[in-house]
Amino acid sequence: DYPFSEPEAFGMGQVILNHPNIAGMCAYHTHGGIILRPSMMKMDADMSPRDLALYKDLGAVGERLTGYPTISTYEDFTPDKSKARHGSLKDWVYEEMGIICFSTELWDLERTAGVPKVGYYNLYPRDDETTRKVFNWVVENVGEHGFRDWEPFDHPQLGPVEVGGMVYIWSYRNPPGHLLEEICHNNVMFNLRHAAAAPRVLVDDVTVEPLGADLHKVTAVVSNHGYLPTNLSDVAVENGVARPVVVSLECDGAELAMNPAEVALGNLAGRNERKYAYSNWGQQWSPVTKKVEWLVKASTGGASVTIVAASQKGGTSRKTVDL
């Protein structure tokens, strides 16, 4: 009836909303043997170019590990472009929250049976040759669970008929059990690579410069060492859900003399932009590193300061130095 009206969707939504550190997701479906990426609502040309490039790069990793092609949900998997695929998990978490999300259709009977992939929304065999190849593969690899002999049946409305043939739930819809381990392994490897692409914020360096009169200039350098930017996507920025990286200063035996104790750095880019050597005529890189300075007063020995860099998606890093 409305978003989260059903208990299963509500439970999933609460898990996501209660874990704002989520940087990536994958929703698993069967069947198709494809990795679906955004957008659900628009053509690639209308997407953020940076988001599109990011999705294509991560999707290429998925293709290499799983063998499934990565395609646009709207361009390649929506037969009627006037009816966008609203209401899916990927629709919400990317289009609204800016989280990098894929949907993987796990099983492709036709390709496994040796039939060339010519379309992504095939629900039935397209010709006699395809039907024969698929039928032979199912009989040899799935057996009686995938195909049932034809038997006569007296239908109350239709009269004498025959029932049998391909059992879709155990052929087109799901793989035979002996293939599950390989399918699961390959897709878990893609998940792990996706997870490893998450932003990772670190305090790289802290320097203290004595200025005299018990004053010290404290300088902190904070960087994102992850592949993804700390905002994850341009959609997150546009929708106002991206949280800035915040750097704060904690004093022990000292006091802050100048500049705010807490500074919002905004977003830090990831390595995903750095595909080529820097050039004034090429793509302009966004900063992965920013610097913060404070003036601290410490009149006694044993004083120290701790720099804390916190990112909703990129974690928290601390570094303590003596004055």
N, C-alpha and C positions, 0 to 999 in steps of 0.2 A: 504493500500500500504506500509506503514511503521509505526513504533510506533507513536501514537498520530495523525495519518493522518485524523482520523474521528473527527468531532467537539465534540461529546459526550465524547470520550476517552480523547481528548485534555483538555476539561474542567475539568474532574476528575483529570487528571494528574497535572494541574496547581494548583488545590486546595491542593493536597498532597505536591507538591514541595514548595508551598508558606507557608506551615505550618510544618516546620521541627521539631516541638515539638510533632508530632503525634507518639504515642507509641504503638498503636494497631488499628486493623481494622477488619471489618467483611463484606464480600460481600454476599448478600442474593440472592438465586436462588430458583426455584421450578422445579422439585419435587424430592423426594427421602427420606426425613426424616433422613438426615445424616449431620454430621459436617465434612467437608473436611479440612485437614491440609496438610502442605508440607511433603515431597517434591513433586513437580510436575515433576521432571526430574530424580530422582534417588531412589534407594531402601533405606529403613531406615538404613541399615548397612553402607551406604555410606554418611549419614548425619553426621553433628557435633553431637556427643553424648550429649553434653549439650543442644543444641537446641532441639534435639529429646525429651529428658527428660522434657524440659520445655513445649513443645507442648503437650506431653502426660498428664502432670499434669494439665495444663489449660483446655485441652480437656476433662479430667475427670470431671471437674467442669461443663462444658457444658453438658456432658452426664447426670449428676445428675439433672440439672435444666430443661433440655428440653426433656430428654428421648431419644435423638438421639445418636447413636454411633458415635464416632470420629474415622475417618479412614484416611489412607494415600491416597492422590490423585493418586500417581503413582502406588503404590502396589495394591490398592483395587478398584480403580475407573478408571483405564486406561486399556481398553481391549487389545490394541495393544501396547506393551511396546516399540516398535520401533518408535512410534509416540507419543512423550511426549506432554502434554497439554500446549503448549507455548501460550503466548499472553494474559493470563488472568490477572486480577488485582493481585491475590495472587502471580502469577509468578513474576510480576515486583516488588511489594513492599517487598516481603520476599527475593526472590532469588537475587535481585539486591540491594535493599535498607536495607534489614535486619529488616524490621518492622514485628512484630508478627501479622499475619493475618490468619483468618479462612474464609472458604466459607461454608455457611449453606444452605442446600437444605431443604426447610421449610415444605414440606407436604409429607406424606406417606400414600396413600390410602390403600395399601394392609395391612399394619400393623394395621391401624385403623379399617379395616374390619375384623381383627382377623386372618390374614394370617401370619404364621411365616416368619421372615426375613431370607432368605437363600442366597441372593445376593444383591449387592449394585447398580447394573447397569441393573435392570429389567425394560424394557420399555413396556412389554406386559405380561398378565397373562401367567403362565408357564404350566397350565394344566386345565382340566375341573373343578376340585374341586375349584381351586383358582378363576377361572372365575365366578363360581356360587356364592361364598361367596362375591366377590367384587360386582357382579351385584346386589345381594340382598341388600347389604349395600347402594349402590348408589340409588336404587329405594326407600328405606325407608328413607334415610337421605338427599338426594339431590332432588329427584323428577324429574319433567319434564326437569329441567335445565341440569340434568346429564344423562338422558336417553330419547331417542325419539323413539316412536313407528315406526316399519318398515312400509314403504309405497312404492307402486309400482312407478317406474319412467322409462320413455322411454329415454334411453341414446342415444345421436346421433351417437356414435361409437359402443357401446356395445349392444345396443338394450334394451329390457325389463330387468330391474334390480329392486332391492329393496334397499332403502336407510333408514338409521336409526341406532339405537343401542346406544352404549355408546358415550357420548359427552366428548371427552378427555379433552378439555380445562376446563370443569367444574367438572371433576371427578379425573382423574389421575394428571392433571396439577395444579389444584387449589382446596383448601378446600371449603366446604360450609360455608356461612357467619357466622353461629352460632358457628363455631370453631375458628374464627379468633382471638377473644379476648384472648383466652387461649394460642394460638400459639404465638401471639405477646408478651404477658406478659412473657412467659417463656424465649423467646429469648432476650427480653430486660433485664431480670434479668442476663442472661449470659453476655450481653454486659457490664452491670454495674460491675459485678465481674471482668471481663477482664480489665475494666478501672481502678478499684481499685488496680489492680496488677502493675500499672505503677511505674517506679522508682520515688523516692521522696528524693531529696538531701536536707539535713539540716545542718546548722552550729550548732553542738551539744554543743560546749563549747569553750569559749575564756578565757584564763588566762593571766594575766599581772604580770611579776616578775620584781620589781625594782632592777637594778644592780648597782646603784650609778652613779654619774657624769651625771645625767639627762638621763641615758640610761634605756630602758625597754625591756625585752624579751617578745614578744607577741606570744602566742601559740594558734592555732586554731585546733579544731578537727571537721572534716567534715565526715558525714556518709550518706549512701544511706539507707533509711528506707523502700523503696519499695520492692515488691516481685521480680520484673524484674531488671536485671542489667542496668546500665545507658547506655550501648551500645546496649541493648535489645537482641542481638544475636551474635553468633560467625561469622555469615555471614556478618554482618555489619562491623566487625573488618577486616575480610579477604578482603572485597571489598573496604576498606578505607573510608567508609562513617560514621563511628562512631566518634563522637566528644568527646574529653576528658572533664572531669569535671575541671573547671578552678576556682581557688580561688585567690581573689585579696584583697589588703589592701588599704583602703582609710584613709588618715590622716587629722585630723582637729586640728590645733594648734600644730602639731608635724611634724617631718620629718623622712623619712625612712633612716636608717643608714646602714643596711646590709640586703642582700638577695633581689631578685627581688620582685617588688610590685605585680606581677601576676605570679602564679605558676599553671602549668597544672598537675593535679593529675593522668591523665589517666582515666581508667574506674573503677567504683566501682561496685562490685558484688551485687546481690540482695539476698533476703531470699530464693530464689528457690533452691539454692545449699544446704541449711541447713536442710536436711530432717532427719538426724540422729545425735546422740551425736558425738562430735568430737573424732576422733581416729587417731593415727599415722598410723594405718593399713587400714584406710578407705579412702573415698573420701577426697581429700585435698581442703579445702575451699579457695576461692579467697577472698581478703579483701573487706569488706563493709565500712571500716573506714580508713582514712588516716589523718596524722598530718602535719601541716605547721607551720614554725617559722619565725619570723622577729625580727630584732633589730631596735628599734624606739627611737628617741631622742626628748624629750619634755622639754624645759627649763622654761616654764611658766605653771601656773595652768590652769585648765579648758580644757586641751587637751583631745582628744579622738581619737579612731580608730574604723573603721567599716570594718568588714570582710564580703565579698560577695562571696558566692559559687554559681556558675552558671553551669547548665547542660542543654544541648539541649533537652533531653527527661525527665529530672528529676526536672526541675524548677529552681528557684532562691531563695536563702535564705540569709538574712542579720542579723548581730548581731553587736551592737555597745557597746563598753566598755570605761569607763574613764581611763585615765592614772594616 
